[in-house]
Amino acid sequence: MKINKIILALGAIALLSCCASKPKDPNAKKILFEYEHDEPSNPTPFGEDATKALDFIFDNNVLGKTTITIPRSEWETLLENYDSYYKNEIYVHADYIFEKGGKCWQMPNSGFRLRGNTTRVRPQGPDYTHSQGNHKWSNWQGLQGAGKDKYRQSSFKVSFDKFLSDDATDEQKDLTKMANCMKGVNLKRFQGDAAYIREIYSMDLLRGYGVWTAPRASYTRLIIQIFEDLTDGSYTMLNYGIYEMFEETNKQSLAERSKSAPNAWTSSKGNLWKCQEKSDFTPYSIYKPEDDIGIDHLTTNKEESKSYRYCLKTNKDKFDEAKAELIEWIEELSMIHVYDEGGPEKAKEWFDAHMDVDLFLRTMACNVILGMDDDYWGNGNNFYLYFDTSAKGTGKLYMIPFDYDHTFGNPVGGDPTNKNPLNWGKASGARPGDRPLMEKLIAVPEYMELYKKYLLEFSDPDSRFGKKQSEERIRAWQAQIEKYVASPSLIYDHDTTKRIIDNGGYAMKRYFLLQEPNVWDGKRKAIENAIKK
C-alpha cells in the first residue's frame, strides 16, 4: 500500500488531541490532509429547516463524497473489537468529512464502528468469525485466506456526538449536529447487490408513494485515510468505492417528521423500538422468552452481550414504562376477535384509534411490490415502532421501515414475483396467526379494499414502479456511480463486485433484471390475478 505525506497547511485537527494514541511531537497537531475543497466547516445552508437540509444531503441526483480520517491505533482497535465479538457496538475515534453540491461538513472526533448483520465483515485481513457463527462455511473460506494487508468493504456507523462530554454546552452540542439535522449517519456496502440499486430504489419508491417514515438514502463515495504515524504525518489512503448512506432512525429523525410530513406524529418524545427477527406482535414474542424486550448491550464480550427482539431506543431511563406500553398494545391486539359477529367493526374502531392504518397499508403494499419478505408480514423483521404517546402526541403507533437489502432478486425464500400478495406472510413461511397485525387488519373489509387499491395503484405500468419510470431512474443512478465502483485498494472475496452487473442479487432470482419484462409486468399480473380470485 502506497504511503503518502500529509500537507502541513490547514490548522489543528481535534482528532489528534483526543485519541488514545498521542503524537510525540506537539507540533504534529498542525498536521491535516489537503482536502479537495475550501476550509472545512459545518454550514447550515437551510437554517433551521431540517427537511430541506436532509433533502439536499440525500439528493440522489448529486453524488456525495465521504472521508473518514483515523489513526492506525484506532483502526487496529476496531479490528480487535470485531475479532473479540463481531456484533459489538464499541466506537473508536475518527474524523468525518462529507462533501456534496459545493458544501462541505467536517465533524471532528466522531464515533466510528462497524455495523450490520449479514453486511458485517472484517474490513482488513483474514476474518475468522465463523467460529462465532457469523459466516456459513461457503462464505468464510475466502475471508479467512485474505492477507493481513488486504482491505475489503464492510458497513460502518458514524456518531457525531458519541464523545461529547456530559457537561457540554448547548453551543458544543449544536456543533455535533451536521447541518442542524443529523447526529450521525450509516454507511452500508452493497452486499450481494451487483446492480448497486436495491435499497436506494426501495427507499425512493417508499417515499415516493407516501411512506414518509422511510429513511432517506443516497449514494456516496467513501475514502478512508489511516494515519500511520502521528509524528511525521504518513498515512494510507484507501478508496472504499461506492456506498449507500442512509438516515438514522433516532430522536433527530423523529423531530424532523413531527414537523414536515402530512398526517405525521406531533411529538418526538415518545418511545421508539427497533424490532428484529420474529417481532411479530404475538403474545409468545413478549412472554417466551420473557427477556426479549430490553435495551441492547453489545460489547466485545460475547457472553455478556445481549440483543433483544424488541429493543428500546429512546427514553431508556423510563424503560419499565415503555415496556408496559408495548406489552399492553400487543395484548390488546391479541384480544381482537375479528371473525366474531361484529368483529370487523370493533376491530376497525380499535385500529383507527391506535394506528395510522393508511401509512401501514401503504408500507405493506410497497413491500410486496418490491419483493421484500424480510419485513413484518414475512419474517417479522426490519422495522421500528414509534409510539407517539407523550403529552403532545397523537396517541397512535407508527411503523418505520428499515433494511431493504432483501428485495428484488434477494428474497428470504421463494420467487417474489409469484408470491400471493394477499397472503404474503403465509407465502413467505409464516403460519396462520403468526402475523396478527396484518392478518386482522385485512380481515376488515374496508382495509382489505384499501390495501388492494394501493397494490394496483403502486404497480400500475405508468406509475413510479412501472418499467419505464423505474428504468430511467436506475440507469441514471448507475451511470452516476459506475466509474467509482471498482477500487484498486480493495479485495472482492465475499459478496461485493467491482463492477455493476444487472442481475437479481446473490440469490440469483429473476426479479430484478431490467431487460426482463417479467420483473415489472409479472408483478402486476400476479397482483391482478390474486385480486380476481
N, C-alpha and C positions, 0 to 999 in steps of 0.2 A: 504494500500500500504506500503510495507516494506521500511523503511528509512535506508540508509547506511551512512558510513562516508567516506569522501574523503581522499585520501592519500596525505600527505604533502611532495611532493618529487620533482616535475618536473619543478619548476620555475614559473614565473609570467604568468598570463593569461590576454590578452589585454581586454577581455570582462569585467572583474571586474573593470577596471579603467575607463570604458566609459559608463556604463549603468546608467539609471536614478536612480537605486537603488544602493547606495554606501555602502560598508561594513563599519561598525562602527570601526572595528579593522583594522588598516592599514596593519598589518601583514597578514590579510586574503588574500591579493593579491598573496600570495605564494601558495595558495590552487589550486590544479589541480587534475583531475582524474588520476588514474593509468590505462593508456591505455594498450592494448594488443599489443604493438609494441615498437620499439625503439623511441628515442626522436623525436617528431613531426618536420616536415619540409615541405617545398614546393618544392620537387625535380623536375628537368627538365630533365628526362632521355633521351629525344629525342631532346634536344636543342631547336632550333627554328622551328623544323618540327612539325607543329600543327597537320597535318594529322596523323602521327604516334602516337602522344600523344593521340589524340581523339580515334583512333582505339584501343589503349591499354585501355583507361579508359572505353570504351563502349564495350569491348570484352565480348560476351555472353558465352564464354567457361570458364570464371572465374567469380565467384560471388564476388561482392564488398560488403563493409560494410560502412554505413554512420552513423555518430554520430552527433547529434545536442545537444549542451550544452547551456542551457538557464536559467536565474534566474526566480524564480516564479513570480516576479513582471512583467517581460516582457511577460511571458506566460499569465498572467491574462489580461494584456493589449491586447494581441492577441485575447482573448476570448471576451473582452468588445468591441473591434472594430468589431468583427463579429456580435455581438448582435445588435450593432448600425446600421450597414448595411453590410450584408453578402458579398457583392461584393467589398468591399473596398480593396484598394491595398496599405495599410499602413504597412510599415515594422517595426519590433521590432528587438532588438539586440540579437544576438546569435553567438556561435562558431560553425564552421562546420569542421568536420574531415571525410576524405574519405580514405579507405584502400583497396588496391587491388593488387594482384600479387606481394606482397613483398614491395610495395610502399605505402607511407602514405603522404597525403596532409592535412595540418591544415590551415584553413582560419579564423583567429580570427576576432571578431567584424563584422560579416556578417549581412546583412539584411535578415529577415526571416518573411514570411507571408503565409497566406492561398491562394490557387489558385483554378481555375477550375470553371466550370459552374454546370453541373449536378454532378460533383465529389466533390463539396464543401459542407462540413457539419461541424458542431461544433466538434472539436477534444476532448472535455471533457464536460461531464454533459448534462443536458437537452437542447434541441435545439427547439426554438420557432419561427424560421424564416419563418414558414409557413405564418405568418402574413405579411411578406414581399413578399410573392409569390414564395418562394424558394422551397417548397415541396408540393406535392399533399397530400390530406387528408390521403390516404392509406399509405403514406410513413412517415409522420411526427409523427404519433401517437406513434410509438415505440421510436422515437428520443426524444420526449418531456417527456417521462416517465423515462428516464435514471437518475440514481443518480448522484449527483454533483461530486462524486469521480470516476466516471466511464469514461474511455477513449476509443475513437474509432478512426479508421483511417480517415484521411482527406487528401487532397492533398496540397502540400507545394511548395513554391518557395524560392530559396536562391539566394541572390545577394551579391557577394563577395566585391563589391566596393560601395555599397549603402551609407555607412557612411564615405567614403573617403572625406577629406576636399577639397575645391575648389583650395587651394594653394598647393596641394600635389606635391611632386617631382616626376620625372619620375621613380626613384627607388621605391618609395612608390606605384606608380600605377602598376608597374610590379609585386609587391608582392601580389596584389589583382587579379592577373591573374593566375589561377591554371594551372600549367604545361605549362605556356606560351600560353595557348589556350582557357581558359574558364573564364568568369567573373561571372558565375552563373550556376545554374542547376535547373531543375524542378523535383519534386518528386511526382509521381502520384500513387494513390491507384488503385487497380484492381476492380473498381466499376462495379458491375454487370457481372463480368468475373470470374466465378468459375473455369475455366480452367487455369487462370493466364497466358494468352498467346496472346490475340487478338492484342494489339498494338505492342508488341515485335515481333511477327511473321510478322505483316504488314510492319513495317519499315525494317525488314530484307529482305522481299520479294521486296519491292520497290527498295532498294539499290542494291539488287542482280540482278534486271532487269534494271539497268542503270539509275534509278531516283536518281541522285547524289545530288539533292536538299533536299531529305528526311532527317529529323533529325536522328541522331544515337540514339538508345535506348537500354537499358540493365536492368538487374535485380540488385537490391541492398537490403541488409538487412538494416533496419532502427532502430536505437536506439535513444531515446530522453531522455536526463538526465536533470532534473529540479532541480536547486539549491533551496532548501527550506529556507536556512539561510546562508547568505554570511559571517557571523561571525564565525560560527562553522563548516561550510562546509557540513552540512547534505544535502542530495539530494534524489530524487526519480528517479529510473531508470526504464524506460518503454521500453519494447520490442514492437516495432510497426510493426513487421512482415516483409513481403516482399513487396517491392515497385518497380515500374518502375522508372528509372531515364532517362530523355531524354534531348537531347541537345537543348539549347535555339536557337531560330532564332533571331539573332541580328547582330551588326556590326562585332563581332568576327567570327561568322559562315560565314558571307558574305566574310570576308577576307580569311578564310581558303579555301572556294570553288573557290575563284578567282584564286587560285594557283594550286589546286590539281585535279580538275575534267576535263575530256575531254570535249571540246566544251563549257567550262564554261564561265560565265561572266568574264570580265577582270578588273573590278574595284569594290571596296566595298564602294564607295562614293555615290551611287545612292539612290533613295527613296524606302523605304520598307514600305509596307502597310499590316496590319493584317485585313483580310476580314472575317466578321462574317455573321450571318444568313441573307439570301437574298441579298448577294453581287453578283448579277447576271450579272452585266455589261449592264443592260438595262438603257436607259435614265431616266426612272422612278426612278431607285435606286439612282440617283445623284441629282434629282431635287425635288422629292416629298417623304419625306420632304427634304427641302433644307439643313438642318443641319445634314445630315447623313454622312458627311465627316468631320473628325476632329481628335483631339488628346484626347484620353480617360482621364477623370478626375474622379477618383473613390475614394471618401473619406468615412468617417464614417457618413456623412450626405447624406441620400438617395436623398433628394430634390435637393441638389446642385451637385450631381454626374451625370456624363454623359458618356455613352458609345456609340460609333459610329459604323455604318455598315462598313465603310472604315476608319480604324484608322492608322494614320501615326506613324511609329516607329523610323525613322531616320530623320535627317535634320529638326528637329522641329522648328528651328529658321528660316526656309525658307518654312513655311507651305503654304503660298499663291502660291508659285511657284510649289510646289509638287501637290497641289490640282488642279491647272490649267493643269498640265501634265496628271493627272489621268482623268480629265473630257475630255480633248482633245482626249485621247486614246479611251475612251468609245464612244464619239461622232463619231469618225472616224469609229469605229466598226459598229455603228448603220447605217452608210451610205453605207455599203457594201451590194449590192443587188445581191446576189449570184445566184438567179434564173433568172436574166435577160440574154439576149443574150450576150455572152462574160463574164458573171458574174463570173463563176468559175476561169477563167484565171486571171481576175483582182483581185479577192479575194486572189488567191494563191500568186500573186505578193505582195500584202499588208501584208499578214501573214508572208511570208518569210522575209520581211524587218523588221517586228515589233515583231516577236516572235521566240522562239526556239520551233517550231512545233513538232519536233520529241520527245523532252522531254515531252511536254504537252500530246501528244497522248500515250506515254508510261505510264504516270501517270494515265490517264483515263482508260486505259486497265487494269492496276493493280487494280484500284478502283473497277471496275466491277467484276473482278475475286474474289476480297476479299469480295464482297457484301457491299462495302462502299457507302451508298446512302446519307450520311450526308456530301457530298462533293460539289464541284461547280455544277456539272451536276445535282445532285439530289436535294439538299436542299440549294444550293447557299451559302455554309458554309465551314469553316475549311480549310483555306489556306492563305498563304501570297502571295503578289505580289511584285516582285522586278524589278524596272526599272533601268537597267544598262545604264543609260543615262548621266553619268557625263563625263568629258572631255576625259578620257581614257577608257570609257565603250564601249560595243558592240552596244549600241543604242537599245537593244531589251528588251522585257518583259519576265520574268520567273515566273512560278508558283511554290510555295514551299508547299508541302502537310503538314498537321498538324491535330492532334487529331483524332486518328483512333480507338476510342472505339466503334463506331457504325459499326463494321464489323462482319462477320460471322453470329452468331445467334442473333445479336442485331441490326437489321435494323431499320431505322426510320419508314418504313412501307413495308408490303408485304413480300413475300418469296424471298430472294435474289438469290436463285438458279434459279428461273424461270423467273425473270425479263428480258425483252428484252435487250440484251447488245448493240444493235444498236440504241436503243431509250431509254436509261437508264433514262434520265431526265423525260420523259413522264411517264415511268413505275414507277417512284418514286414520281409522283404527279405534276411535272412541266407541264405547258401548252405550246403549240407551241409558240415560240417567247420568252419564259421566260429565256432561256439559250443561248443567241445569239452566244457566242463564240464557243461552241461545235457544235451547230446546223449548223453554217456557215462553220466551218472547215470541217466537214464530208460531207457537200454538194459539196466539191471539190473532184472529183473522185480520184485523187492521194492520198489525205489524208484519204479518206474512205478505200482505199485498204491498206494503211499503218496501219491504226487502226485495220482492220480485221487481218492483218498479226500478229500484236502484241497479239491480243486476242488468236489466235491459237497457236502461239509460247509460250506464257506465261502459257497457260493452258494445254500444252502437258502432257500426263501421265508420261513421262520420264523427265519432267522439274523440276525445283526447287519447283513449285507449286504442282506437282504430288503427289499422296497419299504416295508413298514410301518415297520420299525425305522429304516431309513435316512431316510425322510421325516420322522419325528418329530425326529431329531437335526438334520437340515438346516434344517428350518423354525424350530426353537428357536434355532439359531445365527444364522440370517439375521435373525430378529426382534430379537435382541440387538444386532446391529451396524447395522441398517438406517438409523437416524436419524443415524449418524455417517459414512456412506459419502460423501455429497456434501460437497464443501468449496468455499466461495467463494474460498479462497486459491489454488486450482489451476486449470490448464487441462487439458483432456482431449483431447489432439491425437494420441494414439498408439493404445494398445491397453488403456486403462483406461476405466471407465464411472463416472458419478456417481450411478448407482442400480443396485440389484440386478435383474438380468434373468435369468430362468430359462431359459437356453439352453445349448447344448453347448460353448460356448467359441468363440474366433475362427475355428476350423476349421469351425464350424457343423455338426459331425456330430451325429447324433440321440441319442447315447448317454447324455446326462445330463438330459434333460427329465423333471422329476418327474411331470408329468402324462402322460407317455408310458409305458405299461406295458411296452413292448418293451425299455426300458432295463434293467429288472431281470429280467423274465420271459424276455426274449430271450437274455440272457446265460446263464441257467440252461438253456434249451433247447439253445443252441449247445454247452454242455458235455456235456449228456446225449447229444446226437446224436454228438458226437465219440467219446465213450467207447463207445457202442454199436457204432460202426463198427470 
